[in-house]
Structure formats: structure tokens, C-alpha cells
């Protein structure tokens, strides 16, 4: 039986593009929360309700109505980052990458680069940067989200670092673990 550390090493060797010990889940390693304590709790609940309804509409394909609800949530508390992040996702689904990027920039600014919304907004913004072939900006966003514990961002950082994948492949080849050659049958 192997230890968790041994399993992580083997996972890295066999899956050279994966970060050390990573899996492909999109959650963070640590529980991130947003601090809404500076806002009126009644307004926060109203904004959250609008956002939840907006997410449901977006998931059902009614993107325009979802954007309207996110705009209403922003109107209730313009300094709260979450609705900007959700609106960005809906705008991206609509094909409005310029509007999505603007909303993500606002979400990152308002969150102060901290909390769950910041982590998600940085990943989304990094993906938009990659889409627009701005890899330096994408890598910066992914690194910041990865430092917050975002596993998807950590994977993206590794994928964007060809040297890490090359080193892992070389190690696998050196140890001949990737495709071990079968031993010849014993002679009788």
C-alpha cells in the first residue's frame, strides 16, 4: 500500500500536465468566502436572491433575462463584487467578451483580490485573456487565483509552463514507468 505522497508523485509522473498532487475539480483547496458584513444584510439578501435567480435563468438559456437580474443586483449594492462576476459569465455566454472583461475587472477591483468571488473572477478573466492570446495577463490572473488555493488556476499555471511538463515527462522516461517493457518469459 502506498502513501498519499507516493500516490501524488506517481500521479505527477503519469500525468505530466497535472500540477503535483492535483485533481481536476474546480473548487479551491481552502474554503473561501466573501465578506459581506460591510453591507446592509437585507440588501445583501435581496442581491443574492436576484443573483440566484439570474444563475438559474442563465443555466436554462435565458441569458438576457439573467443579465437583467444581475444588473438589478448591482443596482442594489454597486460595491459588491459577486453580481459583477455573475454578469460577466452571462455576458461571456452571450458572446460579449468585452462586457465580460469589464465586469470581471470590476469584480476583481471591488473584491480587493480576496475571497471566493475574486478567485472565480480571476480564473474567468484569465480564460478570457487566453482566448485573446494575452498569455502574460492570463498567467498573472491564474497565479493570483492559484495562490488563493484555486485548483483549476493551479492547473492552468502548470499547463502554461512548458518546463514543468517537460521535466515531468523526462522523469517518467528516465524511470521508464510510463510504458514499461515487458520482461521476457523465463527460460525453461
C-alpha positions in Angstrom: 0.0 0.0 0.0 1.4 3.4 -0.9 1.2 6.6 1.0 -0.7 9.7 -0.2 2.6 11.3 -1.1 3.7 8.3 -3.1 0.4 8.4 -5.0 0.8 12.1 -5.7 4.3 11.5 -7.1 3.1 8.7 -9.3 0.1 10.9 -10.5 2.6 13.6 -11.5 4.8 11.2 -13.4 2.0 9.6 -15.3 0.0 12.8 -15.9 2.8 15.2 -16.8 0.5 18.2 -17.4 -1.1 18.0 -14.0 0.3 20.0 -11.1 1.8 18.0 -8.3 -0.9 16.1 -6.4 -3.7 17.9 -8.2 -7.1 16.6 -9.4 -9.3 18.3 -11.9 -12.0 19.6 -9.6 -12.7 23.3 -10.0 -13.0 24.1 -6.3 -10.5 25.7 -4.0 -8.3 23.8 -1.5 -9.3 26.2 1.2 -12.8 27.5 2.0 -13.0 31.0 0.5 -15.8 33.3 1.5 -16.7 36.9 0.6 -17.1 39.4 3.4 -20.5 41.0 3.0 -20.5 42.3 6.6 -19.9 45.9 5.4 -23.2 45.9 3.5 -26.8 46.1 4.9 -27.8 42.4 5.4 -31.3 43.0 4.0 -29.8 44.4 0.8 -27.3 41.5 0.6 -30.2 39.0 0.8 -32.1 40.9 -2.0 -29.0 40.9 -4.2 -28.2 37.3 -3.5 -31.8 36.3 -4.4 -31.5 38.2 -7.7 -28.2 36.5 -8.4 -29.5 33.0 -7.7 -32.5 33.7 -10.0 -30.1 35.0 -12.6 -27.9 32.0 -12.5 -31.0 29.7 -12.9 -32.1 31.7 -15.9 -28.6 31.6 -17.4 -28.4 27.9 -16.9 -31.8 27.5 -18.7 -30.5 29.5 -21.6 -32.3 32.8 -20.9 -29.2 34.9 -20.9 -30.7 38.3 -21.5 -33.1 37.9 -18.5 -30.2 36.7 -16.4 -28.1 39.8 -17.3 -31.1 42.0 -16.3 -31.3 40.3 -12.9 -27.5 40.7 -12.3 -27.8 44.4 -13.3 -30.6 44.7 -10.7 -28.4 43.1 -8.1 -25.6 45.6 -9.0 -28.0 48.5 -8.7 -28.9 47.4 -5.1 -25.3 47.2 -3.9 -22.9 48.6 -6.6 -19.8 48.0 -4.4 -20.5 44.2 -4.1 -18.3 42.1 -6.4 -20.4 38.9 -6.8 -23.1 40.2 -9.2 -20.3 41.6 -11.5 -18.7 38.2 -11.6 -22.0 36.5 -12.4 -22.9 39.1 -15.0 -19.5 38.5 -16.6 -20.3 34.8 -17.0 -23.7 35.6 -18.6 -22.1 38.2 -20.9 -19.4 35.7 -21.9 -22.2 33.2 -22.8 -23.8 35.8 -24.9 -20.5 36.3 -26.8 -19.9 39.8 -25.3 -16.3 39.3 -24.2 -15.6 43.0 -23.9 -18.5 43.4 -21.5 -17.5 40.3 -19.6 -13.9 41.5 -19.2 -15.2 44.9 -18.0 -17.4 43.2 -15.4 -14.6 40.9 -14.3 -12.2 43.8 -13.9 -14.8 45.5 -11.6 -15.3 42.2 -9.6 -11.6 41.9 -9.0 -11.3 45.6 -8.1 -14.3 45.5 -5.6 -13.2 42.2 -4.0 -9.7 43.6 -3.4 -8.4 40.3 -4.9 -9.7 38.4 -1.9 -12.4 35.8 -1.3 -14.4 33.4 -3.4 -15.6 35.9 -5.9 -12.1 37.2 -6.6 -10.9 33.7 -7.1 -13.6 32.9 -9.6 -13.3 36.3 -11.4 -9.5 35.9 -11.8 -10.0 32.5 -13.3 -12.7 33.8 -15.7 -10.5 36.8 -16.6 -7.5 34.5 -17.1 -9.5 32.4 -19.5 -10.6 35.4 -21.5 -7.0 36.6 -21.7 -6.0 33.2 -23.0 -8.8 33.3 -25.6 -7.5 36.7 -26.7 -3.9 35.3 -26.8 -2.7 37.6 -23.9 -0.9 34.8 -22.1 1.2 37.1 -19.8 -2.0 38.6 -18.3 -3.7 35.2 -18.2 -0.8 33.7 -16.3 -0.8 36.6 -13.8 -4.5 36.0 -13.1 -4.1 32.3 -12.8 -1.2 32.7 -10.5 -3.1 35.0 -8.2 -6.1 32.7 -8.1 -3.8 29.7 -7.6 -2.2 31.4 -4.6 -5.7 31.6 -3.2 -6.0 27.8 -3.5 -7.9 27.6 -6.7 -7.1 24.2 -8.2 -8.2 25.0 -11.7 -6.0 28.0 -11.7 -3.1 26.0 -10.4 -3.6 23.5 -13.3 -3.6 26.4 -15.8 -0.4 27.8 -14.4 1.2 24.4 -14.9 -0.2 24.0 -18.4 1.2 27.4 -19.3 4.7 26.4 -18.0 6.1 24.1 -20.6 9.2 23.5 -18.5 7.3 21.8 -15.7 5.6 19.4 -18.1 8.9 18.7 -19.8 10.6 17.9 -16.5 7.8 15.5 -15.6 8.0 13.8 -18.9 11.7 13.4 -18.7 11.4 12.0 -15.2 8.9 9.5 -16.4 11.1 8.4 -19.3 14.1 8.2 -17.0 12.3 5.9 -14.6 10.8 4.1 -17.6 7.5 4.0 -15.7 5.3 5.4 -18.5 5.4 2.3 -20.8 7.5 -0.4 -19.1 8.8 -3.0 -21.4 7.5 -6.5 -20.6 10.1 -8.9 -19.2 10.8 -11.8 -21.5 9.3 -15.0 -20.3 11.6 -17.2 -18.2 13.5 -19.9 -20.0 12.9 -23.4 -19.0 
